[in-house]
Amino acid sequence: MSGLAASTGFVAIVFLAMLALPVRAAQPSFDCDSARAEVEKMICGDDALADLDLRLARDFARALSRASADQVPELKASQRAWRSQMLKCAQTGDPRGCVLDAYTKRIDQF
């Protein structure tokens, strides 16, 4: 067997083996093993929401780093209030849509 044919066969075997690996959902900014709220569990199982969570965490961290010392407490309080409201999305008719909207609007604020 030629070297090219052998390497092509090897690549095909590796590719097929990779297809058999389980696909893991994106990891949000928080520990999914500690997730208790229904919305947190939903975020852990949804790549798009997990990605939005990571983006918001980065944007919030950036905002904190740019804020003056007297602005930090207000910024943290607004984030806690936002999170509290976002967790209430579990009680809506469209929890995923509500969470998606909440993240999108919050990210736009930064």
N, C-alpha and C positions, 0 to 999 in steps of 0.2 A: 504494500500500500504506500502510495506517495506521501510525503510529508504534508502536503496541502490537504489531501483527503483525510488524513488522520487528524489534523488540527480542526478541520471543519466538523468532523464527527464529534470531537471533544467539545467544541463550542456548542453544538446542538444538544449534547447530553447535559452540559452545565445549564443551558437555557431551560431545558425541560425540568431540571431539578429545581430551578428558581421558581418556576410556575407552581410547583407543588408546595412552596413555602406559604404559611398563612399570611394574609395581608393584615397588617396592624394599623389600627386607626391612628390618626395624628394625635399627638400628645398636647393637651392644652397647658396653660401656665400653672395649673394646680395638679395635685396628686389625685389621680382617678381612683386609686385604691381607698382614698379617704372620702370620696364623694358620697354624700348622703342625700342631698336634695335631688329631686327628680330632674330638674334643669341641669344640674351638674352632671348627672349620669348621662343625660341626652348629649351634652357637649362632648363628653368622653367618647361616645359612640358615633360621632358625626365629624368627619374630617373638615368640612367647611366651617362648622361652628368652632372646632378646636383651633383651626387656623385663625379665625377672627379673635378668639380669646388670646392667642399668642400675640397677635398684632396689637390688640388693646393693651396688653401687659407691657409691651415694648413702648408704645406711645405714652402710656401713663408714667412709666419709669423716666422717659425722656422729659416729660412735663415736670415731674418732680425735681429732676436735676437742674432744670432751668428756672424753677420757681424760687422766689426769695424766701427767706426763713419764715416770714410772717404769712406767706401764701400757702405754705405746705399744709398746715392743719386744715384749712378750708378745702384744699384740693383733695386731701385724704377723706374728709367728711363727704364731699360730693361723690367720690368714688364708692364709698360705703352705701350712700343713699341710692346711687344708681344700681349697685349690685342687689340691694334689697328689692328694688322695683323689678329688676330683671328676673329674679328668682320667682316672682309672682306670675311669670309667664306660664308656669305649670298649670295655673288655674284658668287659662284662657281656652278658647275653642281651637286655637292653632298655636300650641306652645312653641314649635320650631320657628314658625314665621315671626312670632313675637320676639323670641330670642335673637333671631337674625336681625330684625328691625332695631332692637335695643342696642346690639353691638354696633351696627352700622351708624346709627345716630351718635353713639358715644364716641366712636372713633373720629367722626367728623368734627367733634368738639375740640379735638386735639390737633 
